[in-house]
């Protein structure tokens, strides 16, 4: 599931067409951090709600 999201982000993001690779990698890292944060938040909410 996560690789699909990352692939979609990389494909759809304008930075993917930017020849400046440093900006591209920075965007990917920030996107991964955001995805992990959102996923962790959802996981914690589900875990708390199930108890």
mmCIF file of the N, C-alpha and C atoms, coordinates in Angstrom:
data_MODEL
# 
_entry.id   MODEL 
# 
loop_
_atom_site.group_PDB 
_atom_site.id 
_atom_site.type_symbol 
_atom_site.label_atom_id 
_atom_site.label_alt_id 
_atom_site.label_comp_id 
_atom_site.label_asym_id 
_atom_site.label_entity_id 
_atom_site.label_seq_id 
_atom_site.pdbx_PDB_ins_code 
_atom_site.Cartn_x 
_atom_site.Cartn_y 
_atom_site.Cartn_z 
_atom_site.occupancy 
_atom_site.B_iso_or_equiv 
_atom_site.pdbx_formal_charge 
_atom_site.auth_seq_id 
_atom_site.auth_comp_id 
_atom_site.auth_asym_id 
_atom_site.auth_atom_id 
_atom_site.pdbx_PDB_model_num 
ATOM 1   N N  . UNK A 1 1  ? 0.832   -1.202 0.000   1.00 0.00 ? 1  UNK A N  1 
ATOM 2   C CA . UNK A 1 1  ? 0.000   0.000  0.000   1.00 0.00 ? 1  UNK A CA 1 
ATOM 3   C C  . UNK A 1 1  ? 0.874   1.263  0.000   1.00 0.00 ? 1  UNK A C  1 
ATOM 4   N N  . UNK A 1 2  ? 1.885   1.285  0.888   1.00 0.00 ? 2  UNK A N  1 
ATOM 5   C CA . UNK A 1 2  ? 2.744   2.469  0.971   1.00 0.00 ? 2  UNK A CA 1 
ATOM 6   C C  . UNK A 1 2  ? 3.532   2.692  -0.322  1.00 0.00 ? 2  UNK A C  1 
ATOM 7   N N  . UNK A 1 3  ? 4.123   1.640  -0.935  1.00 0.00 ? 3  UNK A N  1 
ATOM 8   C CA . UNK A 1 3  ? 4.840   1.865  -2.205  1.00 0.00 ? 3  UNK A CA 1 
ATOM 9   C C  . UNK A 1 3  ? 3.937   2.433  -3.290  1.00 0.00 ? 3  UNK A C  1 
ATOM 10  N N  . UNK A 1 4  ? 2.663   2.027  -3.300  1.00 0.00 ? 4  UNK A N  1 
ATOM 11  C CA . UNK A 1 4  ? 1.731   2.557  -4.300  1.00 0.00 ? 4  UNK A CA 1 
ATOM 12  C C  . UNK A 1 4  ? 1.531   4.052  -4.087  1.00 0.00 ? 4  UNK A C  1 
ATOM 13  N N  . UNK A 1 5  ? 1.384   4.455  -2.821  1.00 0.00 ? 5  UNK A N  1 
ATOM 14  C CA . UNK A 1 5  ? 1.193   5.875  -2.506  1.00 0.00 ? 5  UNK A CA 1 
ATOM 15  C C  . UNK A 1 5  ? 2.426   6.670  -2.923  1.00 0.00 ? 5  UNK A C  1 
ATOM 16  N N  . UNK A 1 6  ? 3.613   6.130  -2.589  1.00 0.00 ? 6  UNK A N  1 
ATOM 17  C CA . UNK A 1 6  ? 4.852   6.836  -2.942  1.00 0.00 ? 6  UNK A CA 1 
ATOM 18  C C  . UNK A 1 6  ? 4.997   6.942  -4.455  1.00 0.00 ? 6  UNK A C  1 
ATOM 19  N N  . UNK A 1 7  ? 4.659   5.864  -5.170  1.00 0.00 ? 7  UNK A N  1 
ATOM 20  C CA . UNK A 1 7  ? 4.762   5.889  -6.630  1.00 0.00 ? 7  UNK A CA 1 
ATOM 21  C C  . UNK A 1 7  ? 3.816   6.938  -7.207  1.00 0.00 ? 7  UNK A C  1 
ATOM 22  N N  . UNK A 1 8  ? 2.598   6.985  -6.671  1.00 0.00 ? 8  UNK A N  1 
ATOM 23  C CA . UNK A 1 8  ? 1.618   7.963  -7.147  1.00 0.00 ? 8  UNK A CA 1 
ATOM 24  C C  . UNK A 1 8  ? 2.103   9.383  -6.864  1.00 0.00 ? 8  UNK A C  1 
ATOM 25  N N  . UNK A 1 9  ? 2.650   9.593  -5.660  1.00 0.00 ? 9  UNK A N  1 
ATOM 26  C CA . UNK A 1 9  ? 3.153   10.919 -5.300  1.00 0.00 ? 9  UNK A CA 1 
ATOM 27  C C  . UNK A 1 9  ? 4.280   11.338 -6.231  1.00 0.00 ? 9  UNK A C  1 
ATOM 28  N N  . UNK A 1 10 ? 5.223   10.404 -6.466  1.00 0.00 ? 10 UNK A N  1 
ATOM 29  C CA . UNK A 1 10 ? 6.374   10.719 -7.318  1.00 0.00 ? 10 UNK A CA 1 
ATOM 30  C C  . UNK A 1 10 ? 5.918   10.977 -8.753  1.00 0.00 ? 10 UNK A C  1 
ATOM 31  N N  . UNK A 1 11 ? 4.930   10.200 -9.214  1.00 0.00 ? 11 UNK A N  1 
ATOM 32  C CA . UNK A 1 11 ? 4.458   10.347 -10.591 1.00 0.00 ? 11 UNK A CA 1 
ATOM 33  C C  . UNK A 1 11 ? 3.683   11.651 -10.769 1.00 0.00 ? 11 UNK A C  1 
ATOM 34  N N  . UNK A 1 12 ? 2.832   11.983 -9.796  1.00 0.00 ? 12 UNK A N  1 
ATOM 35  C CA . UNK A 1 12 ? 1.955   13.142 -9.940  1.00 0.00 ? 12 UNK A CA 1 
ATOM 36  C C  . UNK A 1 12 ? 2.630   14.446 -9.541  1.00 0.00 ? 12 UNK A C  1 
ATOM 37  N N  . UNK A 1 13 ? 3.683   14.352 -8.719  1.00 0.00 ? 13 UNK A N  1 
ATOM 38  C CA . UNK A 1 13 ? 4.281   15.583 -8.207  1.00 0.00 ? 13 UNK A CA 1 
ATOM 39  C C  . UNK A 1 13 ? 5.065   16.314 -9.294  1.00 0.00 ? 13 UNK A C  1 
ATOM 40  N N  . UNK A 1 14 ? 4.905   17.627 -9.393  1.00 0.00 ? 14 UNK A N  1 
ATOM 41  C CA . UNK A 1 14 ? 5.635   18.413 -10.404 1.00 0.00 ? 14 UNK A CA 1 
ATOM 42  C C  . UNK A 1 14 ? 7.143   18.289 -10.253 1.00 0.00 ? 14 UNK A C  1 
ATOM 43  N N  . UNK A 1 15 ? 7.625   18.026 -9.024  1.00 0.00 ? 15 UNK A N  1 
ATOM 44  C CA . UNK A 1 15 ? 9.063   17.924 -8.792  1.00 0.00 ? 15 UNK A CA 1 
ATOM 45  C C  . UNK A 1 15 ? 9.661   16.747 -9.557  1.00 0.00 ? 15 UNK A C  1 
ATOM 46  N N  . UNK A 1 16 ? 8.814   15.777 -9.938  1.00 0.00 ? 16 UNK A N  1 
ATOM 47  C CA . UNK A 1 16 ? 9.308   14.612 -10.669 1.00 0.00 ? 16 UNK A CA 1 
ATOM 48  C C  . UNK A 1 16 ? 9.862   15.036 -12.033 1.00 0.00 ? 16 UNK A C  1 
ATOM 49  N N  . UNK A 1 17 ? 9.362   16.164 -12.560 1.00 0.00 ? 17 UNK A N  1 
ATOM 50  C CA . UNK A 1 17 ? 9.820   16.624 -13.867 1.00 0.00 ? 17 UNK A CA 1 
ATOM 51  C C  . UNK A 1 17 ? 10.885  17.709 -13.732 1.00 0.00 ? 17 UNK A C  1 
ATOM 52  N N  . UNK A 1 18 ? 11.287  17.987 -12.493 1.00 0.00 ? 18 UNK A N  1 
ATOM 53  C CA . UNK A 1 18 ? 12.297  19.013 -12.241 1.00 0.00 ? 18 UNK A CA 1 
ATOM 54  C C  . UNK A 1 18 ? 13.677  18.391 -12.376 1.00 0.00 ? 18 UNK A C  1 
ATOM 55  N N  . UNK A 1 19 ? 14.535  18.924 -13.239 1.00 0.00 ? 19 UNK A N  1 
ATOM 56  C CA . UNK A 1 19 ? 15.875  18.350 -13.417 1.00 0.00 ? 19 UNK A CA 1 
ATOM 57  C C  . UNK A 1 19 ? 16.744  18.494 -12.167 1.00 0.00 ? 19 UNK A C  1 
ATOM 58  N N  . UNK A 1 20 ? 16.346  19.370 -11.236 1.00 0.00 ? 20 UNK A N  1 
ATOM 59  C CA . UNK A 1 20 ? 17.112  19.567 -10.006 1.00 0.00 ? 20 UNK A CA 1 
ATOM 60  C C  . UNK A 1 20 ? 16.819  18.399 -9.068  1.00 0.00 ? 20 UNK A C  1 
ATOM 61  N N  . UNK A 1 21 ? 17.750  17.440 -8.996  1.00 0.00 ? 21 UNK A N  1 
ATOM 62  C CA . UNK A 1 21 ? 17.504  16.210 -8.240  1.00 0.00 ? 21 UNK A CA 1 
ATOM 63  C C  . UNK A 1 21 ? 17.468  16.465 -6.743  1.00 0.00 ? 21 UNK A C  1 
ATOM 64  N N  . UNK A 1 22 ? 18.200  17.477 -6.270  1.00 0.00 ? 22 UNK A N  1 
ATOM 65  C CA . UNK A 1 22 ? 18.199  17.750 -4.835  1.00 0.00 ? 22 UNK A CA 1 
ATOM 66  C C  . UNK A 1 22 ? 16.798  18.134 -4.374  1.00 0.00 ? 22 UNK A C  1 
ATOM 67  N N  . UNK A 1 23 ? 16.140  18.992 -5.154  1.00 0.00 ? 23 UNK A N  1 
ATOM 68  C CA . UNK A 1 23 ? 14.771  19.386 -4.821  1.00 0.00 ? 23 UNK A CA 1 
ATOM 69  C C  . UNK A 1 23 ? 13.860  18.162 -4.866  1.00 0.00 ? 23 UNK A C  1 
ATOM 70  N N  . UNK A 1 24 ? 14.073  17.313 -5.880  1.00 0.00 ? 24 UNK A N  1 
ATOM 71  C CA . UNK A 1 24 ? 13.250  16.114 -6.039  1.00 0.00 ? 24 UNK A CA 1 
ATOM 72  C C  . UNK A 1 24 ? 13.359  15.215 -4.816  1.00 0.00 ? 24 UNK A C  1 
ATOM 73  N N  . UNK A 1 25 ? 14.607  14.945 -4.379  1.00 0.00 ? 25 UNK A N  1 
ATOM 74  C CA . UNK A 1 25 ? 14.787  14.055 -3.233  1.00 0.00 ? 25 UNK A CA 1 
ATOM 75  C C  . UNK A 1 25 ? 14.232  14.686 -1.965  1.00 0.00 ? 25 UNK A C  1 
ATOM 76  N N  . UNK A 1 26 ? 14.374  16.000 -1.823  1.00 0.00 ? 26 UNK A N  1 
ATOM 77  C CA . UNK A 1 26 ? 13.830  16.686 -0.653  1.00 0.00 ? 26 UNK A CA 1 
ATOM 78  C C  . UNK A 1 26 ? 12.310  16.534 -0.627  1.00 0.00 ? 26 UNK A C  1 
ATOM 79  N N  . UNK A 1 27 ? 11.684  16.697 -1.785  1.00 0.00 ? 27 UNK A N  1 
ATOM 80  C CA . UNK A 1 27 ? 10.230  16.544 -1.870  1.00 0.00 ? 27 UNK A CA 1 
ATOM 81  C C  . UNK A 1 27 ? 9.815   15.121 -1.515  1.00 0.00 ? 27 UNK A C  1 
ATOM 82  N N  . UNK A 1 28 ? 10.574  14.134 -2.004  1.00 0.00 ? 28 UNK A N  1 
ATOM 83  C CA . UNK A 1 28 ? 10.249  12.733 -1.716  1.00 0.00 ? 28 UNK A CA 1 
ATOM 84  C C  . UNK A 1 28 ? 10.368  12.461 -0.223  1.00 0.00 ? 28 UNK A C  1 
ATOM 85  N N  . UNK A 1 29 ? 11.449  12.967 0.391   1.00 0.00 ? 29 UNK A N  1 
ATOM 86  C CA . UNK A 1 29 ? 11.645  12.750 1.828   1.00 0.00 ? 29 UNK A CA 1 
ATOM 87  C C  . UNK A 1 29 ? 10.520  13.409 2.621   1.00 0.00 ? 29 UNK A C  1 
ATOM 88  N N  . UNK A 1 30 ? 10.163  14.649 2.256   1.00 0.00 ? 30 UNK A N  1 
ATOM 89  C CA . UNK A 1 30 ? 9.087   15.344 2.966   1.00 0.00 ? 30 UNK A CA 1 
ATOM 90  C C  . UNK A 1 30 ? 7.770   14.599 2.764   1.00 0.00 ? 30 UNK A C  1 
ATOM 91  N N  . UNK A 1 31 ? 7.538   14.105 1.550   1.00 0.00 ? 31 UNK A N  1 
ATOM 92  C CA . UNK A 1 31 ? 6.314   13.354 1.283   1.00 0.00 ? 31 UNK A CA 1 
ATOM 93  C C  . UNK A 1 31 ? 6.260   12.070 2.088   1.00 0.00 ? 31 UNK A C  1 
ATOM 94  N N  . UNK A 1 32 ? 7.395   11.378 2.187   1.00 0.00 ? 32 UNK A N  1 
ATOM 95  C CA . UNK A 1 32 ? 7.446   10.138 2.974   1.00 0.00 ? 32 UNK A CA 1 
ATOM 96  C C  . UNK A 1 32 ? 7.172   10.439 4.442   1.00 0.00 ? 32 UNK A C  1 
ATOM 97  N N  . UNK A 1 33 ? 7.775   11.515 4.960   1.00 0.00 ? 33 UNK A N  1 
ATOM 98  C CA . UNK A 1 33 ? 7.549   11.889 6.363   1.00 0.00 ? 33 UNK A CA 1 
ATOM 99  C C  . UNK A 1 33 ? 6.075   12.197 6.593   1.00 0.00 ? 33 UNK A C  1 
ATOM 100 N N  . UNK A 1 34 ? 5.462   12.922 5.669   1.00 0.00 ? 34 UNK A N  1 
ATOM 101 C CA . UNK A 1 34 ? 4.047   13.260 5.806   1.00 0.00 ? 34 UNK A CA 1 
ATOM 102 C C  . UNK A 1 34 ? 3.193   11.996 5.778   1.00 0.00 ? 34 UNK A C  1 
ATOM 103 N N  . UNK A 1 35 ? 3.498   11.073 4.855   1.00 0.00 ? 35 UNK A N  1 
ATOM 104 C CA . UNK A 1 35 ? 2.730   9.833  4.747   1.00 0.00 ? 35 UNK A CA 1 
ATOM 105 C C  . UNK A 1 35 ? 2.882   9.000  6.013   1.00 0.00 ? 35 UNK A C  1 
ATOM 106 N N  . UNK A 1 36 ? 4.107   8.925  6.542   1.00 0.00 ? 36 UNK A N  1 
ATOM 107 C CA . UNK A 1 36 ? 4.344   8.152  7.761   1.00 0.00 ? 36 UNK A CA 1 
ATOM 108 C C  . UNK A 1 36 ? 3.602   8.783  8.934   1.00 0.00 ? 36 UNK A C  1 
ATOM 109 N N  . UNK A 1 37 ? 3.629   10.112 9.017   1.00 0.00 ? 37 UNK A N  1 
ATOM 110 C CA . UNK A 1 37 ? 2.946   10.809 10.108  1.00 0.00 ? 37 UNK A CA 1 
ATOM 111 C C  . UNK A 1 37 ? 1.443   10.564 10.045  1.00 0.00 ? 37 UNK A C  1 
ATOM 112 N N  . UNK A 1 38 ? 0.868   10.684 8.848   1.00 0.00 ? 38 UNK A N  1 
ATOM 113 C CA . UNK A 1 38 ? -0.570  10.453 8.685   1.00 0.00 ? 38 UNK A CA 1 
ATOM 114 C C  . UNK A 1 38 ? -0.910  9.007  9.026   1.00 0.00 ? 38 UNK A C  1 
ATOM 115 N N  . UNK A 1 39 ? -0.100  8.072  8.524   1.00 0.00 ? 39 UNK A N  1 
ATOM 116 C CA . UNK A 1 39 ? -0.339  6.654  8.805   1.00 0.00 ? 39 UNK A CA 1 
ATOM 117 C C  . UNK A 1 39 ? -0.248  6.354  10.288  1.00 0.00 ? 39 UNK A C  1 
ATOM 118 N N  . UNK A 1 40 ? 0.756   6.936  10.958  1.00 0.00 ? 40 UNK A N  1 
ATOM 119 C CA . UNK A 1 40 ? 0.922   6.707  12.394  1.00 0.00 ? 40 UNK A CA 1 
ATOM 120 C C  . UNK A 1 40 ? -0.262  7.282  13.160  1.00 0.00 ? 40 UNK A C  1 
ATOM 121 N N  . UNK A 1 41 ? -0.733  8.452  12.753  1.00 0.00 ? 41 UNK A N  1 
ATOM 122 C CA . UNK A 1 41 ? -1.879  9.073  13.420  1.00 0.00 ? 41 UNK A CA 1 
ATOM 123 C C  . UNK A 1 41 ? -3.114  8.190  13.297  1.00 0.00 ? 41 UNK A C  1 
ATOM 124 N N  . UNK A 1 42 ? -3.378  7.694  12.091  1.00 0.00 ? 42 UNK A N  1 
ATOM 125 C CA . UNK A 1 42 ? -4.534  6.818  11.875  1.00 0.00 ? 42 UNK A CA 1 
ATOM 126 C C  . UNK A 1 42 ? -4.377  5.543  12.691  1.00 0.00 ? 42 UNK A C  1 
ATOM 127 N N  . UNK A 1 43 ? -3.166  4.973  12.705  1.00 0.00 ? 43 UNK A N  1 
ATOM 128 C CA . UNK A 1 43 ? -2.913  3.732  13.441  1.00 0.00 ? 43 UNK A CA 1 
ATOM 129 C C  . UNK A 1 43 ? -3.171  3.937  14.926  1.00 0.00 ? 43 UNK A C  1 
ATOM 130 N N  . UNK A 1 44 ? -2.684  5.034  15.473  1.00 0.00 ? 44 UNK A N  1 
ATOM 131 C CA . UNK A 1 44 ? -2.871  5.319  16.904  1.00 0.00 ? 44 UNK A CA 1 
ATOM 132 C C  . UNK A 1 44 ? -4.349  5.517  17.211  1.00 0.00 ? 44 UNK A C  1 
ATOM 133 N N  . UNK A 1 45 ? -5.058  6.259  16.363  1.00 0.00 ? 45 UNK A N  1 
ATOM 134 C CA . UNK A 1 45 ? -6.490  6.486  16.588  1.00 0.00 ? 45 UNK A CA 1 
ATOM 135 C C  . UNK A 1 45 ? -7.240  5.159  16.583  1.00 0.00 ? 45 UNK A C  1 
ATOM 136 N N  . UNK A 1 46 ? -6.961  4.308  15.601  1.00 0.00 ? 46 UNK A N  1 
ATOM 137 C CA . UNK A 1 46 ? -7.623  3.001  15.533  1.00 0.00 ? 46 UNK A CA 1 
ATOM 138 C C  . UNK A 1 46 ? -7.297  2.183  16.768  1.00 0.00 ? 46 UNK A C  1 
ATOM 139 N N  . UNK A 1 47 ? -6.044  2.212  17.202  1.00 0.00 ? 47 UNK A N  1 
ATOM 140 C CA . UNK A 1 47 ? -5.606  1.426  18.357  1.00 0.00 ? 47 UNK A CA 1 
ATOM 141 C C  . UNK A 1 47 ? -6.317  1.893  19.622  1.00 0.00 ? 47 UNK A C  1 
ATOM 142 N N  . UNK A 1 48 ? -6.453  3.226  19.769  1.00 0.00 ? 48 UNK A N  1 
ATOM 143 C CA . UNK A 1 48 ? -7.109  3.771  20.964  1.00 0.00 ? 48 UNK A CA 1 
ATOM 144 C C  . UNK A 1 48 ? -8.606  3.469  20.917  1.00 0.00 ? 48 UNK A C  1 
ATOM 145 N N  . UNK A 1 49 ? -9.214  3.595  19.744  1.00 0.00 ? 49 UNK A N  1 
ATOM 146 C CA . UNK A 1 49 ? -10.658 3.383  19.631  1.00 0.00 ? 49 UNK A CA 1 
ATOM 147 C C  . UNK A 1 49 ? -11.030 1.924  19.877  1.00 0.00 ? 49 UNK A C  1 
ATOM 148 N N  . UNK A 1 50 ? -10.137 0.993  19.557  1.00 0.00 ? 50 UNK A N  1 
ATOM 149 C CA . UNK A 1 50 ? -10.458 -0.426 19.728  1.00 0.00 ? 50 UNK A CA 1 
ATOM 150 C C  . UNK A 1 50 ? -10.405 -0.850 21.189  1.00 0.00 ? 50 UNK A C  1 
ATOM 151 N N  . UNK A 1 51 ? -9.673  -0.100 22.011  1.00 0.00 ? 51 UNK A N  1 
ATOM 152 C CA . UNK A 1 51 ? -9.540  -0.508 23.417  1.00 0.00 ? 51 UNK A CA 1 
ATOM 153 C C  . UNK A 1 51 ? -10.813 -0.249 24.196  1.00 0.00 ? 51 UNK A C  1 
# 
